[in-house]
Amino acid sequence: MDVRSAQKRAVEHDLDLVEVAPGAQPPVCRIMDYGKYRYQQSKKHSSKQKTIDLKEIKVRPQINEHDLLFKMKHIKKFLEHGDKAKITMMFRGREIVHASIAQKIFNRIIEEVAQTANIEQPAKMEGNRMTMVLVPK
């Protein structure tokens, strides 16, 4: 089809004449809604990015052994799904004096998830809380 008749047909249908393959002999064109095409292309490119969520696990210095194992299981699950894990140790009253107990618990968590995670933010005190952030490898 010649260019003039293709342009005329595109105008009749309120569409655009878009050159698809300029290197071909003769060049290949298509009658389409170019704005809709660009929108679909932008949606296709933006959907490929996976958003990384920050999942938070809260523990206490006097945590029971079984509870700690249960929380570590959740941390591993979050990391396997590609999410970051933030571990928050909350202190009440005089518990803050025994920060070494909290550090031992954090070290145990690090040892447990060392194969699947890296430390993004090491354990640090923020008021009456100690936080640490782990990211998947």
N, C-alpha and C positions, 0 to 999 in steps of 0.2 A: 504494500500500500504506500502511496507517495505521502510525503510529509504534510502537505496542505490538507488532504482529505482526512488524515489522522488527526490533525489539529482541530479540524472542523467537527469531527465526531466527538472528540474529547470535550469541546466547548458545549456541544449539544447535551451531553450527559453530566455537565458540571464536574468534570474530572480533569486530571492533568495528564499531559503526554510526557512520560519520563523515559530518558535514554538508559537502557539497562546494560547493554554491551556495546560501548563505543568502539572497541577494537575490532569488532566483527565486520565482515564485508557483505552486505551493507549493514550499517549500524542497526541494532535491535532496540526498539522502543516499546513501551507498554502504556496503555491507558489505565490510570489508577488514581486514587485519592492520595496524593503525596503526603499530606499532613497526617493522615491516618497511618500510612506506612512508616513515617518517622517515629510516631508515637509507639507503634508496635515494636520497632527496633530498639527504642530506648527502654521499654519495659523488659524486653528480652535480655538486654545487657545488665540491667539493674537487678534482675531476679537471680543472677548467677552468684552474687555476693552473699555469703552466709554471715549473718550477724552473730557476734559472739556475746553471749549473755554472761553476766557476773552473778553466780549463785553463791549465797552466803550460808555458812554453817556456823551455828553458835554453840560454844561449849563453855564449861565452867571448870575451874581448877580442881574441884573435888568430883570429877566425873567418874562414874562407875566404869569398870572394864568393858562390860558388855555394851554399854551405851557408846563408849569410844569406838569400839569395833563397828557398831552400827553406823556411826557418823562417818567413819573412814570409808565404809562401803559406799555411802552416798557420794562422798568426795570423788572416789574412783569413777563412779557412774557419770558424774558431771564432766569429769575430764575426758572420759571416753567419748562423750557426745560433742566434744570440742568447746565446751564452755569453761570460763575461768571459775575458780573456786576461791572464795574469800572465807578464811577461818577467823572467827572473832571469839576471843576469850574474854568473858565478862567477869569482873571482880566485884564482890560486894563487901562492904565494911573493911575488916582487917585482912581480908584475903590478898589484898594488893601488896602486902609486905612480903608474901611468899611468891614472888615473880619467878623464882627458880623452878617451882613446880610447873608453872605454865610453860616455861621454856622446855622442860623435859617432855611435856605432852606434845608441844609443837615439833620437837626433834623426832619423836616417835611417829608422828604423822608424816613428816618428811621422809623418813626411812621407808615407811610403808608405801608411799606413792612415788618413790624416786624413779622407778622405771617408766612411768607414764607422765610425769610432770616436771616442770622447772619452776624455780622460785622467781616470781616477778618482783615481789616486794617481801623482803625478809620480815620476821616478827619484830614489831615495834610498838611501844606504848603510846596510846592516844587517850589521855585522861584516865578513866577507870577501865579501859579496854586495851587488849593487845591484839593486833591484827596481822594477818599474813595473807598474801595473794599467791595462788598457784595457777600456772597456765599449762595447757597440754603441750607435749613435745611435738 
